[in-house]
Amino acid sequence: MALHGLLIDFLPSLLEGAVVTLSVALTSMTMAMTLGLLGALAKLSKWRFARGLAYLYTTLIRGVPDLVLMLLIFYGGQIALNDTLMALGHEEYVDINPYVAGVLTIGFIFGAYLTEAFRGAFLAVPPGQREAGLAFGLSNWQIAYRITLPQMFRHALPGLSNNWLVLIKSTAIVSVIGLSDLMTRGQQAAGSTREPFMFYLAVALIYLLFTTASEFLFSWLERRFSIGVRKNAL
């Protein structure tokens, strides 16, 4: 069978894996942004305990390889969970879902990186903006929602874009815990047909499509959030 015929035969499987990969990436990014925002607020907090906890989180996570954390959470977490349940009298063995383990691991990892990105973005917002909001009689919530967060998001976009591009490629590590993502589907197709170059090239092109589309999206967001800034600069 011709090579293009093999690729067409396995294309539905690759596309199904691509959907899983994109789902893992989007869900992980949502978790990472939430943790990053909380971590940034903790680092900027007046509470020493909150600052210390955030510092410990970012230092440990950024210092351990992603693959090690993935295996630690999936296998080590599974053992710890079942040991705890057995101690509580639960006799049935519980398996951790690979999708859940993958999302938790990737989200937890990139939450540490986004903590620093968001922290820098918060510091880039001039303190006079908050003072102006108070002078207009706005509440703390109104100042955060209408003044601080929109400006912070604009400053955070470059770091957010870079982390998203790395994150979407890092989803390939979920293949080691048995999740049927794009990488796993590519490995299966390559093993079945003995055409690794063709199928790994197809996988690479799909990842390239994801990252290229993401760059266009972030470029549009950057232009959208810089409209007022550019007008003021003229």
N, C-alpha and C positions, 0 to 999 in steps of 0.2 A: 504494500500500500504506500502511495506517495506520502511525503512528509506533510504536505498541506492537508491531506485527507486525515491523517492521524490527529493533527491539530484541531481540525473541525470536529472530529469525533469526541475529543476531550474538552472542547471549548465550554460546553454547558457545565461540566464539573469545575473547571477553572473559574467560571463566572460565579458559581455558587460559593466557592471558596473566597472569591473577592468580596462578595456580600458579607460573609462572616468577618473577614478582615476589616472591612469598613465599619461594621457594627462594633467590633471590639475597639477600634480606634476612637470612634465617636463617644462611646460610653466611657472609655478610659479617660478621654480628654475632659468630659464633663466632671468626672470625679477629680481629676488632677486640678482643674480650675477651682473647684470648691476647696480642695485642700490647700492649694496655693494661695487663695484669698485669705483663708483662715490663718495659714502660716505667716503670711505677710502682716496681717493685723496683729498676730501674736508677737512678731519680732519688733513691731513698732509700739507695742503696748508698754504701759508704765509698770506692769507687773513683772517682777524678775522671774517668777516661776514660768510664766507664759513665754517670755523671751528665751529662757533656758531650754524649755521643752521644744520650741521651734528650732533653736540652734542645734539641739541634739538630733532632731528629725532630719534636717537638711544635711548635716554632717555625715550621719550614718548612711543614709540612703544614697547620697552622691558618691560615697566611698566604696560601695559594694557593687560588683558587676550585676547587670540586669538578669543574666541567666542564672546566677547563683540565687538571687532573690526569688526568681520564678520557681526554681526547684525547691527552695526552702519553704516557700508558702504552700506549694501544691503537695509535696510529699511530707515535709515536716509538719505543716499545719494539719494535714489529714491525720497523722499519727497523734498529734496533740489533742485534736478534737475527739477522736475515738477513745483515747485514754481517759479524757475527762468524762465522756458520756458513760464509759464502763464504770468509772468510779462512782457515778451517780445512779448506777443500776440499769443503764440502758445496754442491752446485750447485742442489738443489731449493729452491724458495721455500716458506717455512713461514708459514702464516697463524695468528695468535693467535686463539683461540676467544673470541668476544665475551662469553660467560658467564664464562670465566676472567678476562678483562680487567676485567669489571665487578665481580666479587667481589673481586679483588685491589685494585682502586682504592678501592672503598667501604670494604673492611676496613682498608686502610692509612690512609685518612682518619680513620675513626672510632676507630681504635686510638690516634691522637694525643689525641682528646678523652677517651677512657676512661682514658688514662694519668693525666690530671689528676684524674679522678673517683676512680680507685682510689688514687691517692697521698693524696688528702684523706681517703679512707675508712681507709686504713692509719694515718694520723696521728691519726684520731679514736678509735682503740682505745687505752685507757689502758695505759701501759707496765707498770703493776702487774699486769696480766693475765699477761703473759709471765713476770714475776718469780714470780708465784704458781705458774705451771706448772713452773718450774724447781725451786721449793721442794718440789713434789710428786714430783719425780724424773722428769718427762716429758722426752722427747728434743725436739730442735728441730723435728723433723718432726711429732711428736705435738702440740706447742704450736701449730704453724702450722695443722695440719689440724683440731684439735679446739677451739682457742681463738681464734686470730687470724683465720683466714679466715671462719668463721661471723659473727663480729662485724663484720669488715670489710665483708662482703657486705650486712649490714643497713644500714650507713652509706652504702654505694655505691648502694643501690636507687634513690633519687631521681635521681641522675645517670645511672644505667643506664637508667631509664625514659625520661628526657628524650632521651637519645641514641638509644635504640631508635625512639622516635616520629619523630625527625628522619631517622634512617637509612632507615626504611621508605618515607618520602616521597622521599628522595633517590635511591632506586632508579630513579626515572623518568628519570634522566640516561643510563641504559644504552640507552635508545631511540636515542640519537644514534650509537651504534656498531653498530646493526643487530640488537640482540638483540630477539627477539619477545616482549617483556614486555607488561604490561597497557597501558602508555602507547602502545606501538607498535600494539597491536591496536585501541585506541581511535582512533588516527590513521587507520588503514586503514579502519575502519568509517565514520568521519566523511567521509573522502575518497570512498569508494564510494557513499555515500547522500546526500552533501551535507547532512547533518544534524549539524553539529559540536556544537551545543549539547546535543542529546540524548545523544550518545555520550560527550562529555567530562564531562557531568553524571553519567553512569553510572560512568565511571572514577573520578570524585571520590567517589561514594558507596561504591565498593568500597574505596578507600583509607580512607575514613572508617570503614568496617566493621572494617578491619584495626586501625586506631588505637584505636577504641573497645574492641574485644576485648582489645587489649594493655593498655589502662588498667585494665580489670577484673582482668586477670591480675596486673599489678604491685600493684594495691591488695590483692589476696589475699595475695601474697607479703609485702607490708609488714606486714599483720596477722599473718601466720604467723611472721615473724621478730621481731615485737615482743611476742609473748606473755609471755615471761619478763620483759622490760623493764617492761611495764605492771604486772605483778604486783608487782614490786619497788617501783614508784612509788607503790603504794597504801599 
